[in-house]
Every structure is written in C-alpha cells, then in structure tokens.
Amino acid sequence: KKIKPKKMKFIKLLIVGLVQGITIWPEPASFKTKNEKIKVGRLRFAYSGRSTIVKEAFLRYSDQIFSHGITGVPRVQVYVEIEDENSELGSKMNESYIVNMKTNEIFISSKTQWGILRALESLSQLFEYDAGDETYYLTLSEIQDEPRFSHRGLLIDSGRHFLNVKTIKAMIDSMAYVKLNVLHWHLTEDQSFSMPSWQFPELSLNGSFSAKERYSHYDIKDIVQYAKLRGIRVIPEFDMPGHTSSWRNSHPEIFATGCLDPDSRGAFDPAKNQTFELISALFHHDWFYLFPDAWLHLGSDEVPTTCWNNSIDLAFMELHNLSSFNNLFAYFVNSVVDIALQDNKKQHIILWDEAFTSGSPDPNKTIIQIWHDDVTNSVLDAGFQVIYSPSSAWYLDHLDTNWTDRYTLNIPDSVLGGEACAWGETMDPSDIEATVWPSLAAVAERLWSPLHLTLNLTTAESRLRQFRCILLDRGVRAEPVGLAGRTAPTGPGSCLYSD
C-alpha cells in the first residue's frame, strides 16, 4: 500500500529532524559535546614520535576530512601523545583513546598507535562541510572511549567469487570507519583456489577460476600491510579437511578414494602421510611468511565424512583405534593444529564449531568460532575462547535479515568478540558493499560500544541513517537503512530517508 505524497513528505521531514545533530558511529563510551562549533580550514598535527602508521594516518584523515579542498584558515593544532609506539598489532592491542578539544587546539592521547587510529576516525566524523559558505565546521567535544570486545571482525570469501585487490582494500577502508580490527579472509574453497604458493604453484594454476582470478605473493603482502596501516589484522582461513575440492585438480593423491569423482565434494585423507606433508610445507615454507598474525583459521566445518568410507581409511581407523568417522575427523584436526603450532609465532588456531561438536580440540591451542548458536554455552563451559558469528543474525548474505535483528542480538559477555560473515555464494565485487553496508555497522557498534548505549533502537536508527550518509560521502555503496539486503532506494530522496 503506497503512502500518499503529503504523508510521505511529513515522514521524511520527521526523520530528518530525528537525525539532526552530531553523532559518532560506533557510539563512544563517553561522548560530550560543548554546543560550540568552530571553523576549521586546516589541521596541523604536532607529533614528535616515530610511528609511520600514525604519520600516514594523519595524511589519510586530512584528505578524508577536507575532501572538498583545504581552505587553509583558520588552522587548528592537533597534539598527539602515545605511551607505547612499539605496541604490536594483535589480539591484545589497546585501542582506548581520549580526545579533548578547545577553540584552536585538539588533544589526542592513547596508550598505543592503534588507539590513535580509532581517535582519528571519531574526530573525522565530527566535521561538517557547508557548501554554501565553503567552510568546514567542527563540533567541540570530549571523548573517552574503548572497545567492549577485543575481537571485532568481518569475514570475506574469495573462494566462491574472486575478490580483486581494489575491492578488498575498499572493504578494509570501510571496516576502519566502524573500528573493526580483524579481516577474516576465507581464501580456499571447493570452487576455487586463488592463493599463491612458491612450493606448489600448480594449486592456483589448476584451482583458480581463471588466470586473472589469482593472487600474487605481492598482492597478499600488499593487502596485509594495507590493513595493518589501518589497525586491522588479517587472519587467513584455509578450510580443511572439507571445502577443499579445488586442491584435487592438482593433488588428487591427498584425497580419500571415496571422493575423487569431480562431481563429488572432496575431503583430505587423514590416512595418508603425504596429506600432512603437503600441508606442513605450505604452512612453514610458504603461507606463514605472507600472514604474520599469531592466529590462523583452519575451518573444519561441513566435512563430507562419507569420503572416508573406504578400505584404506577403515583399515587406518582400526589400526589407530578410531571407532568412528568423528574420531578420524578429530585425528585430522588435532594433527593439523599441531603442525601449524610448530611455528613459534603462531599462538592459536581458530576452528568452526563442528570441530567441537564432532571432534576433540584442545582449548589451550584452539579458539572456536560459533555459527550454530545452540552450542555456544557448551563451548564456553568447556573452557574455550569463543568468536561469536551466529548465522541467524550475523551472516550478511542472509538478505532477509534486517539490521535491527543484527543490532539486537544478545552477545555473551565472556566471548572474545565476534565477526559478521559475508559469504560469497552471491557476492562479488559488483555487490559486496551494498550487501555488507550498512548492516555491518550494526554489528560493529554492538561489538565496540558499551551495552547500555545500544538499547534504544529509535536512537540507533536515526544515528545509522546519518552514518550511512557518511559512508556514501566516502564512496561506500551502502544500501538504504530499513530495506532488505542489497535493495535499491524506492525513489528520489536524501541519503537520510532513501528507503
């Protein structure tokens, strides 16, 4: 039923009224405005430290804030203080920060360079540009902020559709806008293998969709460094023993004989030594040089265990007193975890929750990523660290899930944090941004902001509409707030009410 034009106009004006005022997304722990705006023509950063990450961030945010050109005057001095410039990018990094503003001065302080990045993002959202007088205005404010959860991520899937470097960098940029700090990169799949290898180049040569849909070693290192400059860790996922059919194009010898048919889903064969030899060579002589993070994801979900119903595997199971395919699965998972942890720089291996429900991982070595919400309490009770990604609300490819469902999800206090998942069956560079945004912003705020600041949906919606305008202004193809995923605006109108 269509709303009559006069009523529609009233609703639009009402929404515009709701979103007036300054906001920061995600909502800081403490945010006080001084009801005073100043004109700013240029920022001058006063920083005597040596962090190239901070120095590059100054340039990046200056360009972003003054996107309509720098007028030069009046100039505002920004003083930056960091306690520890050598803090490593990792699971324990401190991202807290303080911002205080005076008429001609801004003071930013943090324990680490990563907190400075988060402070600069908050600061950038406080600027407004008036095209009428071609002037930038800044609302004077005081901010004290820190994240609720340490792990705040987005999963992207380049195994089902290839994602080029420019697309991934654009996603990293937009992740920084909402203070996410982990890019979970699902790299290998049944459908394709685009990951480069010095040891086994035939894997991508024979496993990729095409010659143009492969990554080079330079591409991987470039993306990891690009993310680091924005305070974002890159954690690769090499799913195994299932979701590996693309490996079979060049190395059928590591697959169970029950799943060698090209039309069947493959699974690595735990009964063969060459399976673990190839995996070990890839880890220690190839991929660990490209991905320095202390965490690694090894998947372990949706394994077609019927592949192992053959004489070779059944004999192996009998020899090793493995009474079921679940026991054989556990044997494989524990073996590859131990292989990965032979590298002293790797501290934890992340596994999907099937590794818990069908296997027996070691909670001292592994972290469980939840996508079946009903097993969350059991995993936590068993002493595991948990990354929360319930498919019911945080799978972004579920287009009929509204942002409000993602925002109101109850997150257990004891988890490390969570990830929204952009699975790639129906996402490629043409639509990934419109699928992910602004829903991802809802997840990001719940992972960053204190719980008591995320209980009012009406306030959240007005702020999210305003933040969508920021995303669009920065070139992010965010769909309208309030519509089903990947939906175009219903008609002419402002970014504030284009649904």
Disulfide bonds with the S-S distance in Angstrom:
Cys259-Cys307 1.60
Cys469-Cys495 1.90
